[in-house]
Amino acid sequence: MDRILTIVVRFLMKRLSSYNKNEEDKKVLLEINDSIYLTSVDDIKNHNTEEYFPVKTSSLSVAESILSEIILEEAINVELPIVHRCTICSDVIYGDNVSKGIYGDICEKCNESFNKI
């Protein structure tokens, strides 16, 4: 079953990657506490992400977890941008500026604060 999901997700990620090359409104995957949202860079800039993208308080089901892993893996394969939100200050983290901490994905500013303690 997960093989079929992988094929479908791979196809969708390739389509999104092609879309990003031709359009001004770039699509990204926003990863928040293992939940994944497809959005645009403009939507992230124009909205308070804490209100616009709700934080999921319950843990992911097995199916959601498998699908999330497949989506992230295929997004990386086609170089689709992945954006994170800091679990401490809720700032949006672009590119490779994300640190994996005990509290989840954290920004450089929060990471430096923890390193000073």
Number of C-alpha atoms within 10 A of each C-alpha: 5 11 9 9 14 18 13 12 19 19 13 15 22 17 12 18 19 13 14 17 10 9 9 11 14 18 20 20 20 25 20 23 19 19 17 20 14 11 16 16 17 12 14 16 10 9 11 13 18 14 8 11 16 10 14 11 7 7 11 14 9 9 9 14 14 14 17 17 14 19 21 18 16 20 22 13 12 15 12 20 17 20 22 24 22 24 18 13 12 16 17 21 20 15 9 10 13 19 15 11 13 7 10 15 23 25 24 14 12 16 17 11 9 10 7 6 5
